[in-house]
């Protein structure tokens, strides 16, 4: 947590290898992110609220199939994983809709779902509930808690929402 401009998103970008730090060191899943980004990509996933993985003019299911190909998931295994995330996130009614036709809340749930297809060990979420109504916020929080509990996924998130912090976090880092 921290004020706008403190470096929360920048920290996530460094920990995922998108940005290179000017100094210091870090490891994620035993990798130095800016040196082993490609290998590390199979171990982590990132959801940025403003930049999505869903292709706007394609149905959600097509984005999921493309993600499976990117992560080299066997075709039969991919079908199983898609079915698993669809059931887990309760999004079967959205699969044939184009991403750009979804509400912000629906899109965020589908973004988190696509990020879990390759079963990452660490999921980075940058402001996952920003701009969402209270009901959808609570749904996203519930899904995040379930992922952590059922899949043992480590969740690393930034938020301005005190409710996110109170309901989701065991540990907090304040960046000022």
C-alpha positions, -999 to +999 in steps of 0.1 A: +000+000+000+010+036-004+001+069-020-001+074-058+033+076-073+051+059-044+062+030-066+038+001-060+032-007-096+069-001-104+078-027-077+055-052-093+070-044-127+105-050-113+095-082-096+081-096-128+110-085-150+092-058-170+114-031-156+151-033-146+160-017-113+189+008-112+203-009-081+197-038-058+186-074-062+155-095-060+144-131-065+110-145-074+106-183-075+144-186-073+148-164-104+163-129-108+133-114-127+152-091-151+177-118-159+153-149-162+121-133-173+112-160-199+118-189-175+101-171-146+070-164-168+060-200-164+060-197-126+042-163-122+012-144-135+003-107-134-029-088-137-027-051-142-061-034-138-056-011-168-038-035-192-054-068-198-045-102-213-079-106-230-081-097-266-108-070-269-126-082-301-124-119-295-146-141-273-131-149-239-127-186-248-104-177-277-082-156-254-080-185-230-070-209-259-043-185-270-030-182-235-028-220-233-007-220-265+016-193-252+023-214-221+027-246-240-002-263-223-011-296-241-044-293-259-063-319-238-048-305-206-058-270-217-094-280-221-093-295-186-078-263-172-102-240-190-131-261-176-115-259-141-111-221-141-146-216-157-161-236-128-139-220-102-146-184-113-182-192-124-178-176-158-194-201-182-220-175-193-191-152-204-170-175-225-186-166-259-188-129-252-162-105-266-139-090-239-148-055-250-185-062-243-179-071-206-185-049-176-154-039-157-162-064-130-168-093-154-135-084-173-115-084-140-128-118-131-120-131-165-085-115-163-077-132-130-091-165-144-068-163-175-038-156-153-044-188-135-046-211-165-009-221-163-011-226-125+013-199-114+031-202-081+029-164-076+001-141-088+008-104-089-023-082-088-020-045-093-052-028-079-075-057-087-106-041-073-101-005-085-133+010-099-155-020-090-188-019-071-189-034-036-205-067-046-179-074-074-151-063-050-162-089-025-165-115-052-129-108-064-117-109-028-134-142-022-118-157-053-084-144-043-087-160-009-099-193-025-070-194-049-046-189-021-062-216+001-070-242-026-042-238-050-016-225-025-009-196-049+011-168-033-008-135-039+011-102-041-012-073-045-012-035-045-043-016-034-057+017-022-087-001-008-084-007+030-110-034+026-087-053+003-059-050+029-080-060+059-097-090+042-068-104+022-035-096+037-015-113+064+015-090+058+016-054+045+044-034+030+040+004+031+058+023+003+060+060+008 
